[in-house]
Amino acid sequence: MPGYSPELNPDELLNADLKHHVHAARATSADGPAHETRRILHRRQKQPHVICGHFAARHVPYTIQ
């Protein structure tokens, strides 16, 4: 595997998902982005199908074989 291949790393898929949702939320204070990050990660804990989807992505099937 190449030294850095974000498309092959399920962690990076979660990071991209997180960045997308944090960016879409409008911060109302300096703590807004941190609060939104915690909120999204807490929500993802209750959505295992979303996390499993990152491992089933086209480029990362090696993680579940």
CHARMM internal coordinates of N, CA and C (Angstrom, degrees):
IC EDIT
DIST 1 N 1 CA 1.4464
DIST 1 CA 1 C 1.5329
ANGL 1 N 1 CA 1 C 107.88
DIST 1 C 2 N 1.3179
ANGL 1 CA 1 C 2 N 117.33
DIHE 1 N 1 CA 1 C 2 N 140.28
DIST 2 N 2 CA 1.4642
ANGL 1 C 2 N 2 CA 120.95
DIHE 1 CA 1 C 2 N 2 CA 178.19
DIST 2 CA 2 C 1.5299
ANGL 2 N 2 CA 2 C 111.34
DIHE 1 C 2 N 2 CA 2 C -60.20
DIST 2 C 3 N 1.3342
ANGL 2 CA 2 C 3 N 115.54
DIHE 2 N 2 CA 2 C 3 N 158.96
DIST 3 N 3 CA 1.4568
ANGL 2 C 3 N 3 CA 120.95
DIHE 2 CA 2 C 3 N 3 CA -178.61
DIST 3 CA 3 C 1.5166
ANGL 3 N 3 CA 3 C 113.65
DIHE 2 C 3 N 3 CA 3 C -55.24
DIST 3 C 4 N 1.3100
ANGL 3 CA 3 C 4 N 118.13
DIHE 3 N 3 CA 3 C 4 N -42.85
DIST 4 N 4 CA 1.4664
ANGL 3 C 4 N 4 CA 121.05
DIHE 3 CA 3 C 4 N 4 CA 179.16
DIST 4 CA 4 C 1.5135
ANGL 4 N 4 CA 4 C 108.69
DIHE 3 C 4 N 4 CA 4 C -138.61
DIST 4 C 5 N 1.3047
ANGL 4 CA 4 C 5 N 117.05
DIHE 4 N 4 CA 4 C 5 N 111.58
DIST 5 N 5 CA 1.4578
ANGL 4 C 5 N 5 CA 122.95
DIHE 4 CA 4 C 5 N 5 CA 178.63
DIST 5 CA 5 C 1.5131
ANGL 5 N 5 CA 5 C 108.96
DIHE 4 C 5 N 5 CA 5 C -136.52
DIST 5 C 6 N 1.3155
ANGL 5 CA 5 C 6 N 117.48
DIHE 5 N 5 CA 5 C 6 N 85.63
DIST 6 N 6 CA 1.4636
ANGL 5 C 6 N 6 CA 119.61
DIHE 5 CA 5 C 6 N 6 CA -176.53
DIST 6 CA 6 C 1.5214
ANGL 6 N 6 CA 6 C 113.74
DIHE 5 C 6 N 6 CA 6 C -58.51
DIST 6 C 7 N 1.3306
ANGL 6 CA 6 C 7 N 117.51
DIHE 6 N 6 CA 6 C 7 N -30.11
DIST 7 N 7 CA 1.4649
ANGL 6 C 7 N 7 CA 119.31
DIHE 6 CA 6 C 7 N 7 CA -179.10
DIST 7 CA 7 C 1.5259
ANGL 7 N 7 CA 7 C 111.96
DIHE 6 C 7 N 7 CA 7 C -69.97
DIST 7 C 8 N 1.3387
ANGL 7 CA 7 C 8 N 117.74
DIHE 7 N 7 CA 7 C 8 N -14.52
DIST 8 N 8 CA 1.4601
ANGL 7 C 8 N 8 CA 121.39
DIHE 7 CA 7 C 8 N 8 CA 178.57
DIST 8 CA 8 C 1.5257
ANGL 8 N 8 CA 8 C 112.50
DIHE 7 C 8 N 8 CA 8 C -99.18
DIST 8 C 9 N 1.3108
ANGL 8 CA 8 C 9 N 117.06
DIHE 8 N 8 CA 8 C 9 N 2.23
DIST 9 N 9 CA 1.4561
ANGL 8 C 9 N 9 CA 121.62
DIHE 8 CA 8 C 9 N 9 CA -173.45
DIST 9 CA 9 C 1.5344
ANGL 9 N 9 CA 9 C 110.33
DIHE 8 C 9 N 9 CA 9 C -115.15
DIST 9 C 10 N 1.3342
ANGL 9 CA 9 C 10 N 118.10
DIHE 9 N 9 CA 9 C 10 N 111.72
DIST 10 N 10 CA 1.4655
ANGL 9 C 10 N 10 CA 120.44
DIHE 9 CA 9 C 10 N 10 CA -179.77
DIST 10 CA 10 C 1.5297
ANGL 10 N 10 CA 10 C 113.39
DIHE 9 C 10 N 10 CA 10 C -57.70
DIST 10 C 11 N 1.3342
ANGL 10 CA 10 C 11 N 117.35
DIHE 10 N 10 CA 10 C 11 N -29.56
DIST 11 N 11 CA 1.4742
ANGL 10 C 11 N 11 CA 119.98
DIHE 10 CA 10 C 11 N 11 CA 177.06
DIST 11 CA 11 C 1.5179
ANGL 11 N 11 CA 11 C 110.83
DIHE 10 C 11 N 11 CA 11 C -59.70
DIST 11 C 12 N 1.3189
ANGL 11 CA 11 C 12 N 115.86
DIHE 11 N 11 CA 11 C 12 N -40.02
DIST 12 N 12 CA 1.4626
ANGL 11 C 12 N 12 CA 120.09
DIHE 11 CA 11 C 12 N 12 CA -179.66
DIST 12 CA 12 C 1.5225
ANGL 12 N 12 CA 12 C 111.30
DIHE 11 C 12 N 12 CA 12 C -68.18
DIST 12 C 13 N 1.3324
ANGL 12 CA 12 C 13 N 117.08
DIHE 12 N 12 CA 12 C 13 N -31.02
DIST 13 N 13 CA 1.4665
ANGL 12 C 13 N 13 CA 120.02
DIHE 12 CA 12 C 13 N 13 CA 176.63
DIST 13 CA 13 C 1.5261
ANGL 13 N 13 CA 13 C 110.12
DIHE 12 C 13 N 13 CA 13 C -67.11
DIST 13 C 14 N 1.3247
ANGL 13 CA 13 C 14 N 116.77
DIHE 13 N 13 CA 13 C 14 N -39.26
DIST 14 N 14 CA 1.4663
ANGL 13 C 14 N 14 CA 120.31
DIHE 13 CA 13 C 14 N 14 CA 175.57
DIST 14 CA 14 C 1.5261
ANGL 14 N 14 CA 14 C 110.05
DIHE 13 C 14 N 14 CA 14 C -65.61
DIST 14 C 15 N 1.3334
ANGL 14 CA 14 C 15 N 117.26
DIHE 14 N 14 CA 14 C 15 N -41.90
DIST 15 N 15 CA 1.4698
ANGL 14 C 15 N 15 CA 120.47
DIHE 14 CA 14 C 15 N 15 CA 178.07
DIST 15 CA 15 C 1.5252
ANGL 15 N 15 CA 15 C 111.13
DIHE 14 C 15 N 15 CA 15 C -60.25
DIST 15 C 16 N 1.3297
ANGL 15 CA 15 C 16 N 117.04
DIHE 15 N 15 CA 15 C 16 N -41.93
DIST 16 N 16 CA 1.4636
ANGL 15 C 16 N 16 CA 120.60
DIHE 15 CA 15 C 16 N 16 CA 179.26
DIST 16 CA 16 C 1.5283
ANGL 16 N 16 CA 16 C 110.58
DIHE 15 C 16 N 16 CA 16 C -64.37
DIST 16 C 17 N 1.3279
ANGL 16 CA 16 C 17 N 116.42
DIHE 16 N 16 CA 16 C 17 N -41.18
DIST 17 N 17 CA 1.4651
ANGL 16 C 17 N 17 CA 121.46
DIHE 16 CA 16 C 17 N 17 CA 177.16
DIST 17 CA 17 C 1.5273
ANGL 17 N 17 CA 17 C 110.05
DIHE 16 C 17 N 17 CA 17 C -61.30
DIST 17 C 18 N 1.3112
ANGL 17 CA 17 C 18 N 116.42
DIHE 17 N 17 CA 17 C 18 N -45.15
DIST 18 N 18 CA 1.4630
ANGL 17 C 18 N 18 CA 122.01
DIHE 17 CA 17 C 18 N 18 CA 179.53
DIST 18 CA 18 C 1.5286
ANGL 18 N 18 CA 18 C 111.01
DIHE 17 C 18 N 18 CA 18 C -62.81
DIST 18 C 19 N 1.3283
ANGL 18 CA 18 C 19 N 116.94
DIHE 18 N 18 CA 18 C 19 N -47.87
DIST 19 N 19 CA 1.4689
ANGL 18 C 19 N 19 CA 120.80
DIHE 18 CA 18 C 19 N 19 CA 179.98
DIST 19 CA 19 C 1.5260
ANGL 19 N 19 CA 19 C 111.13
DIHE 18 C 19 N 19 CA 19 C -59.64
DIST 19 C 20 N 1.3310
ANGL 19 CA 19 C 20 N 115.89
DIHE 19 N 19 CA 19 C 20 N -40.45
DIST 20 N 20 CA 1.4656
ANGL 19 C 20 N 20 CA 120.25
DIHE 19 CA 19 C 20 N 20 CA 179.66
DIST 20 CA 20 C 1.5284
ANGL 20 N 20 CA 20 C 110.59
DIHE 19 C 20 N 20 CA 20 C -59.74
DIST 20 C 21 N 1.3239
ANGL 20 CA 20 C 21 N 116.67
DIHE 20 N 20 CA 20 C 21 N -47.09
DIST 21 N 21 CA 1.4611
ANGL 20 C 21 N 21 CA 120.04
DIHE 20 CA 20 C 21 N 21 CA -177.11
DIST 21 CA 21 C 1.5245
ANGL 21 N 21 CA 21 C 112.93
DIHE 20 C 21 N 21 CA 21 C -73.56
DIST 21 C 22 N 1.3235
ANGL 21 CA 21 C 22 N 117.92
DIHE 21 N 21 CA 21 C 22 N -36.50
DIST 22 N 22 CA 1.4657
ANGL 21 C 22 N 22 CA 120.19
DIHE 21 CA 21 C 22 N 22 CA 177.86
DIST 22 CA 22 C 1.5210
ANGL 22 N 22 CA 22 C 109.56
DIHE 21 C 22 N 22 CA 22 C -67.09
DIST 22 C 23 N 1.3238
ANGL 22 CA 22 C 23 N 116.32
DIHE 22 N 22 CA 22 C 23 N -40.58
DIST 23 N 23 CA 1.4656
ANGL 22 C 23 N 23 CA 120.14
DIHE 22 CA 22 C 23 N 23 CA 179.59
DIST 23 CA 23 C 1.5289
ANGL 23 N 23 CA 23 C 111.03
DIHE 22 C 23 N 23 CA 23 C -64.62
DIST 23 C 24 N 1.3305
ANGL 23 CA 23 C 24 N 116.58
DIHE 23 N 23 CA 23 C 24 N -36.99
DIST 24 N 24 CA 1.4633
ANGL 23 C 24 N 24 CA 120.67
DIHE 23 CA 23 C 24 N 24 CA -178.09
DIST 24 CA 24 C 1.5275
ANGL 24 N 24 CA 24 C 112.45
DIHE 23 C 24 N 24 CA 24 C -71.74
DIST 24 C 25 N 1.3304
ANGL 24 CA 24 C 25 N 116.82
DIHE 24 N 24 CA 24 C 25 N -23.67
DIST 25 N 25 CA 1.4693
ANGL 24 C 25 N 25 CA 120.58
DIHE 24 CA 24 C 25 N 25 CA -179.60
DIST 25 CA 25 C 1.5258
ANGL 25 N 25 CA 25 C 109.38
DIHE 24 C 25 N 25 CA 25 C -82.37
DIST 25 C 26 N 1.2805
ANGL 25 CA 25 C 26 N 116.42
DIHE 25 N 25 CA 25 C 26 N 140.95
DIST 26 N 26 CA 1.4637
ANGL 25 C 26 N 26 CA 121.10
DIHE 25 CA 25 C 26 N 26 CA 179.71
DIST 26 CA 26 C 1.5235
ANGL 26 N 26 CA 26 C 109.52
DIHE 25 C 26 N 26 CA 26 C -90.38
DIST 26 C 27 N 1.3178
ANGL 26 CA 26 C 27 N 115.94
DIHE 26 N 26 CA 26 C 27 N 119.71
DIST 27 N 27 CA 1.4690
ANGL 26 C 27 N 27 CA 120.40
DIHE 26 CA 26 C 27 N 27 CA 179.69
DIST 27 CA 27 C 1.5227
ANGL 27 N 27 CA 27 C 109.50
DIHE 26 C 27 N 27 CA 27 C -74.57
DIST 27 C 28 N 1.3205
ANGL 27 CA 27 C 28 N 115.88
DIHE 27 N 27 CA 27 C 28 N 133.88
DIST 28 N 28 CA 1.4656
ANGL 27 C 28 N 28 CA 120.79
DIHE 27 CA 27 C 28 N 28 CA 179.26
DIST 28 CA 28 C 1.5211
ANGL 28 N 28 CA 28 C 111.61
DIHE 27 C 28 N 28 CA 28 C -109.25
DIST 28 C 29 N 1.3388
ANGL 28 CA 28 C 29 N 116.64
DIHE 28 N 28 CA 28 C 29 N -3.81
DIST 29 N 29 CA 1.4637
ANGL 28 C 29 N 29 CA 120.90
DIHE 28 CA 28 C 29 N 29 CA 178.74
DIST 29 CA 29 C 1.5240
ANGL 29 N 29 CA 29 C 108.55
DIHE 28 C 29 N 29 CA 29 C -154.31
DIST 29 C 30 N 1.3226
ANGL 29 CA 29 C 30 N 116.20
DIHE 29 N 29 CA 29 C 30 N 175.15
DIST 30 N 30 CA 1.4612
ANGL 29 C 30 N 30 CA 120.43
DIHE 29 CA 29 C 30 N 30 CA 178.34
DIST 30 CA 30 C 1.5267
ANGL 30 N 30 CA 30 C 111.21
DIHE 29 C 30 N 30 CA 30 C -65.25
DIST 30 C 31 N 1.3305
ANGL 30 CA 30 C 31 N 116.54
DIHE 30 N 30 CA 30 C 31 N -29.31
DIST 31 N 31 CA 1.4633
ANGL 30 C 31 N 31 CA 120.81
DIHE 30 CA 30 C 31 N 31 CA 179.05
DIST 31 CA 31 C 1.5254
ANGL 31 N 31 CA 31 C 112.39
DIHE 30 C 31 N 31 CA 31 C -86.22
DIST 31 C 32 N 1.3097
ANGL 31 CA 31 C 32 N 117.54
DIHE 31 N 31 CA 31 C 32 N -1.30
DIST 32 N 32 CA 1.4591
ANGL 31 C 32 N 32 CA 121.84
DIHE 31 CA 31 C 32 N 32 CA -176.03
DIST 32 CA 32 C 1.5142
ANGL 32 N 32 CA 32 C 114.75
DIHE 31 C 32 N 32 CA 32 C -54.53
DIST 32 C 33 N 1.3395
ANGL 32 CA 32 C 33 N 119.14
DIHE 32 N 32 CA 32 C 33 N -52.79
DIST 33 N 33 CA 1.4672
ANGL 32 C 33 N 33 CA 119.04
DIHE 32 CA 32 C 33 N 33 CA -179.25
DIST 33 CA 33 C 1.5321
ANGL 33 N 33 CA 33 C 113.17
DIHE 32 C 33 N 33 CA 33 C -61.25
DIST 33 C 34 N 1.3300
ANGL 33 CA 33 C 34 N 117.77
DIHE 33 N 33 CA 33 C 34 N -39.90
DIST 34 N 34 CA 1.4688
ANGL 33 C 34 N 34 CA 120.19
DIHE 33 CA 33 C 34 N 34 CA 178.73
DIST 34 CA 34 C 1.5269
ANGL 34 N 34 CA 34 C 110.32
DIHE 33 C 34 N 34 CA 34 C -65.83
DIST 34 C 35 N 1.3217
ANGL 34 CA 34 C 35 N 116.67
DIHE 34 N 34 CA 34 C 35 N -41.63
DIST 35 N 35 CA 1.4669
ANGL 34 C 35 N 35 CA 120.74
DIHE 34 CA 34 C 35 N 35 CA 178.63
DIST 35 CA 35 C 1.5231
ANGL 35 N 35 CA 35 C 110.07
DIHE 34 C 35 N 35 CA 35 C -63.70
DIST 35 C 36 N 1.3175
ANGL 35 CA 35 C 36 N 116.83
DIHE 35 N 35 CA 35 C 36 N -43.72
DIST 36 N 36 CA 1.4625
ANGL 35 C 36 N 36 CA 121.24
DIHE 35 CA 35 C 36 N 36 CA -179.84
DIST 36 CA 36 C 1.5257
ANGL 36 N 36 CA 36 C 110.67
DIHE 35 C 36 N 36 CA 36 C -64.53
DIST 36 C 37 N 1.3237
ANGL 36 CA 36 C 37 N 117.30
DIHE 36 N 36 CA 36 C 37 N -39.22
DIST 37 N 37 CA 1.4642
ANGL 36 C 37 N 37 CA 121.15
DIHE 36 CA 36 C 37 N 37 CA 177.82
DIST 37 CA 37 C 1.5240
ANGL 37 N 37 CA 37 C 110.52
DIHE 36 C 37 N 37 CA 37 C -60.74
DIST 37 C 38 N 1.3215
ANGL 37 CA 37 C 38 N 117.04
DIHE 37 N 37 CA 37 C 38 N -47.58
DIST 38 N 38 CA 1.4702
ANGL 37 C 38 N 38 CA 120.63
DIHE 37 CA 37 C 38 N 38 CA 178.10
DIST 38 CA 38 C 1.5257
ANGL 38 N 38 CA 38 C 111.03
DIHE 37 C 38 N 38 CA 38 C -61.63
DIST 38 C 39 N 1.3194
ANGL 38 CA 38 C 39 N 116.71
DIHE 38 N 38 CA 38 C 39 N -41.56
DIST 39 N 39 CA 1.4698
ANGL 38 C 39 N 39 CA 120.91
DIHE 38 CA 38 C 39 N 39 CA -179.10
DIST 39 CA 39 C 1.5273
ANGL 39 N 39 CA 39 C 110.93
DIHE 38 C 39 N 39 CA 39 C -62.58
DIST 39 C 40 N 1.3242
ANGL 39 CA 39 C 40 N 115.81
DIHE 39 N 39 CA 39 C 40 N -44.71
DIST 40 N 40 CA 1.4676
ANGL 39 C 40 N 40 CA 119.97
DIHE 39 CA 39 C 40 N 40 CA -178.63
DIST 40 CA 40 C 1.5251
ANGL 40 N 40 CA 40 C 110.81
DIHE 39 C 40 N 40 CA 40 C -66.73
DIST 40 C 41 N 1.3368
ANGL 40 CA 40 C 41 N 117.28
DIHE 40 N 40 CA 40 C 41 N -44.58
DIST 41 N 41 CA 1.4630
ANGL 40 C 41 N 41 CA 119.62
DIHE 40 CA 40 C 41 N 41 CA 179.71
DIST 41 CA 41 C 1.5267
ANGL 41 N 41 CA 41 C 111.14
DIHE 40 C 41 N 41 CA 41 C -64.62
DIST 41 C 42 N 1.3186
ANGL 41 CA 41 C 42 N 117.50
DIHE 41 N 41 CA 41 C 42 N -36.93
DIST 42 N 42 CA 1.4639
ANGL 41 C 42 N 42 CA 120.47
DIHE 41 CA 41 C 42 N 42 CA 176.60
DIST 42 CA 42 C 1.5292
ANGL 42 N 42 CA 42 C 109.95
DIHE 41 C 42 N 42 CA 42 C -64.46
DIST 42 C 43 N 1.3171
ANGL 42 CA 42 C 43 N 116.73
DIHE 42 N 42 CA 42 C 43 N -40.88
DIST 43 N 43 CA 1.4676
ANGL 42 C 43 N 43 CA 120.77
DIHE 42 CA 42 C 43 N 43 CA 178.08
DIST 43 CA 43 C 1.5291
ANGL 43 N 43 CA 43 C 110.38
DIHE 42 C 43 N 43 CA 43 C -64.34
DIST 43 C 44 N 1.3328
ANGL 43 CA 43 C 44 N 116.75
DIHE 43 N 43 CA 43 C 44 N -40.60
DIST 44 N 44 CA 1.4670
ANGL 43 C 44 N 44 CA 120.27
DIHE 43 CA 43 C 44 N 44 CA 179.80
DIST 44 CA 44 C 1.5298
ANGL 44 N 44 CA 44 C 111.57
DIHE 43 C 44 N 44 CA 44 C -64.44
DIST 44 C 45 N 1.3275
ANGL 44 CA 44 C 45 N 117.71
DIHE 44 N 44 CA 44 C 45 N -30.09
DIST 45 N 45 CA 1.4645
ANGL 44 C 45 N 45 CA 120.07
DIHE 44 CA 44 C 45 N 45 CA 176.70
DIST 45 CA 45 C 1.5176
ANGL 45 N 45 CA 45 C 110.90
DIHE 44 C 45 N 45 CA 45 C -60.20
DIST 45 C 46 N 1.3064
ANGL 45 CA 45 C 46 N 117.05
DIHE 45 N 45 CA 45 C 46 N -29.08
DIST 46 N 46 CA 1.4642
ANGL 45 C 46 N 46 CA 121.87
DIHE 45 CA 45 C 46 N 46 CA -178.51
DIST 46 CA 46 C 1.5244
ANGL 46 N 46 CA 46 C 111.82
DIHE 45 C 46 N 46 CA 46 C -94.75
DIST 46 C 47 N 1.3334
ANGL 46 CA 46 C 47 N 116.69
DIHE 46 N 46 CA 46 C 47 N 6.04
DIST 47 N 47 CA 1.4605
ANGL 46 C 47 N 47 CA 121.93
DIHE 46 CA 46 C 47 N 47 CA -179.78
DIST 47 CA 47 C 1.5269
ANGL 47 N 47 CA 47 C 110.03
DIHE 46 C 47 N 47 CA 47 C -127.37
DIST 47 C 48 N 1.3269
ANGL 47 CA 47 C 48 N 117.69
DIHE 47 N 47 CA 47 C 48 N 67.31
DIST 48 N 48 CA 1.4641
ANGL 47 C 48 N 48 CA 119.36
DIHE 47 CA 47 C 48 N 48 CA -177.02
DIST 48 CA 48 C 1.5269
ANGL 48 N 48 CA 48 C 112.96
DIHE 47 C 48 N 48 CA 48 C -61.00
DIST 48 C 49 N 1.3274
ANGL 48 CA 48 C 49 N 117.51
DIHE 48 N 48 CA 48 C 49 N -25.70
DIST 49 N 49 CA 1.4608
ANGL 48 C 49 N 49 CA 119.50
DIHE 48 CA 48 C 49 N 49 CA 178.76
DIST 49 CA 49 C 1.5295
ANGL 49 N 49 CA 49 C 111.29
DIHE 48 C 49 N 49 CA 49 C -63.48
DIST 49 C 50 N 1.3212
ANGL 49 CA 49 C 50 N 117.48
DIHE 49 N 49 CA 49 C 50 N -31.81
DIST 50 N 50 CA 1.4655
ANGL 49 C 50 N 50 CA 120.83
DIHE 49 CA 49 C 50 N 50 CA 178.10
DIST 50 CA 50 C 1.5267
ANGL 50 N 50 CA 50 C 109.55
DIHE 49 C 50 N 50 CA 50 C -70.02
DIST 50 C 51 N 1.3271
ANGL 50 CA 50 C 51 N 116.73
DIHE 50 N 50 CA 50 C 51 N -45.71
DIST 51 N 51 CA 1.4637
ANGL 50 C 51 N 51 CA 120.91
DIHE 50 CA 50 C 51 N 51 CA 179.21
DIST 51 CA 51 C 1.5265
ANGL 51 N 51 CA 51 C 110.13
DIHE 50 C 51 N 51 CA 51 C -63.37
DIST 51 C 52 N 1.3187
ANGL 51 CA 51 C 52 N 117.43
DIHE 51 N 51 CA 51 C 52 N -43.98
DIST 52 N 52 CA 1.4680
ANGL 51 C 52 N 52 CA 120.64
DIHE 51 CA 51 C 52 N 52 CA 177.86
DIST 52 CA 52 C 1.5231
ANGL 52 N 52 CA 52 C 110.82
DIHE 51 C 52 N 52 CA 52 C -61.38
DIST 52 C 53 N 1.3101
ANGL 52 CA 52 C 53 N 116.33
DIHE 52 N 52 CA 52 C 53 N -32.81
DIST 53 N 53 CA 1.4602
ANGL 52 C 53 N 53 CA 120.20
DIHE 52 CA 52 C 53 N 53 CA 177.46
DIST 53 CA 53 C 1.5178
ANGL 53 N 53 CA 53 C 112.61
DIHE 52 C 53 N 53 CA 53 C -62.44
DIST 53 C 54 N 1.3255
ANGL 53 CA 53 C 54 N 117.34
DIHE 53 N 53 CA 53 C 54 N -32.51
DIST 54 N 54 CA 1.4665
ANGL 53 C 54 N 54 CA 120.01
DIHE 53 CA 53 C 54 N 54 CA 176.84
DIST 54 CA 54 C 1.5267
ANGL 54 N 54 CA 54 C 110.55
DIHE 53 C 54 N 54 CA 54 C -65.93
DIST 54 C 55 N 1.3227
ANGL 54 CA 54 C 55 N 117.12
DIHE 54 N 54 CA 54 C 55 N -33.56
DIST 55 N 55 CA 1.4614
ANGL 54 C 55 N 55 CA 120.65
DIHE 54 CA 54 C 55 N 55 CA 179.59
DIST 55 CA 55 C 1.5270
ANGL 55 N 55 CA 55 C 111.88
DIHE 54 C 55 N 55 CA 55 C -80.98
DIST 55 C 56 N 1.3094
ANGL 55 CA 55 C 56 N 117.30
DIHE 55 N 55 CA 55 C 56 N -16.46
DIST 56 N 56 CA 1.4576
ANGL 55 C 56 N 56 CA 121.13
DIHE 55 CA 55 C 56 N 56 CA 178.97
DIST 56 CA 56 C 1.5251
ANGL 56 N 56 CA 56 C 111.82
DIHE 55 C 56 N 56 CA 56 C -97.99
DIST 56 C 57 N 1.3173
ANGL 56 CA 56 C 57 N 116.96
DIHE 56 N 56 CA 56 C 57 N 6.23
DIST 57 N 57 CA 1.4667
ANGL 56 C 57 N 57 CA 120.47
DIHE 56 CA 56 C 57 N 57 CA 179.81
DIST 57 CA 57 C 1.5265
ANGL 57 N 57 CA 57 C 110.19
DIHE 56 C 57 N 57 CA 57 C -59.83
DIST 57 C 58 N 1.2878
ANGL 57 CA 57 C 58 N 115.51
DIHE 57 N 57 CA 57 C 58 N 155.53
DIST 58 N 58 CA 1.4631
ANGL 57 C 58 N 58 CA 122.32
DIHE 57 CA 57 C 58 N 58 CA -174.25
DIST 58 CA 58 C 1.5245
ANGL 58 N 58 CA 58 C 113.31
DIHE 57 C 58 N 58 CA 58 C -54.36
DIST 58 C 59 N 1.3212
ANGL 58 CA 58 C 59 N 117.90
DIHE 58 N 58 CA 58 C 59 N -38.52
DIST 59 N 59 CA 1.4645
ANGL 58 C 59 N 59 CA 120.80
DIHE 58 CA 58 C 59 N 59 CA -174.35
DIST 59 CA 59 C 1.5238
ANGL 59 N 59 CA 59 C 114.22
DIHE 58 C 59 N 59 CA 59 C -89.88
DIST 59 C 60 N 1.3082
ANGL 59 CA 59 C 60 N 119.08
DIHE 59 N 59 CA 59 C 60 N -5.08
DIST 60 N 60 CA 1.4694
ANGL 59 C 60 N 60 CA 120.17
DIHE 59 CA 59 C 60 N 60 CA -175.52
DIST 60 CA 60 C 1.5333
ANGL 60 N 60 CA 60 C 114.42
DIHE 59 C 60 N 60 CA 60 C -122.15
DIST 60 C 61 N 1.3251
ANGL 60 CA 60 C 61 N 119.32
DIHE 60 N 60 CA 60 C 61 N 32.78
DIST 61 N 61 CA 1.4656
ANGL 60 C 61 N 61 CA 118.14
DIHE 60 CA 60 C 61 N 61 CA -179.51
DIST 61 CA 61 C 1.5305
ANGL 61 N 61 CA 61 C 112.72
DIHE 60 C 61 N 61 CA 61 C -66.00
DIST 61 C 62 N 1.3360
ANGL 61 CA 61 C 62 N 117.11
DIHE 61 N 61 CA 61 C 62 N -19.74
DIST 62 N 62 CA 1.4662
ANGL 61 C 62 N 62 CA 119.77
DIHE 61 CA 61 C 62 N 62 CA 179.41
DIST 62 CA 62 C 1.5276
ANGL 62 N 62 CA 62 C 111.70
DIHE 61 C 62 N 62 CA 62 C -60.81
DIST 62 C 63 N 1.3332
ANGL 62 CA 62 C 63 N 118.01
DIHE 62 N 62 CA 62 C 63 N -21.34
DIST 63 N 63 CA 1.4641
ANGL 62 C 63 N 63 CA 120.52
DIHE 62 CA 62 C 63 N 63 CA -176.74
DIST 63 CA 63 C 1.5203
ANGL 63 N 63 CA 63 C 112.98
DIHE 62 C 63 N 63 CA 63 C -75.72
DIST 63 C 64 N 1.3237
ANGL 63 CA 63 C 64 N 117.98
DIHE 63 N 63 CA 63 C 64 N -18.29
DIST 64 N 64 CA 1.4678
ANGL 63 C 64 N 64 CA 119.76
DIHE 63 CA 63 C 64 N 64 CA -177.74
DIST 64 CA 64 C 1.5208
ANGL 64 N 64 CA 64 C 112.22
DIHE 63 C 64 N 64 CA 64 C -117.21
DIST 64 C 65 N 1.3040
ANGL 64 CA 64 C 65 N 117.50
DIHE 64 N 64 CA 64 C 65 N 8.66
DIST 65 N 65 CA 1.4699
ANGL 64 C 65 N 65 CA 119.96
DIHE 64 CA 64 C 65 N 65 CA 180.00
DIST 65 CA 65 C 1.4997
ANGL 65 N 65 CA 65 C 111.50
DIHE 64 C 65 N 65 CA 65 C -86.33
END
COOR INIT
IC SEED 1 N 1 CA 1 C
IC BUILD
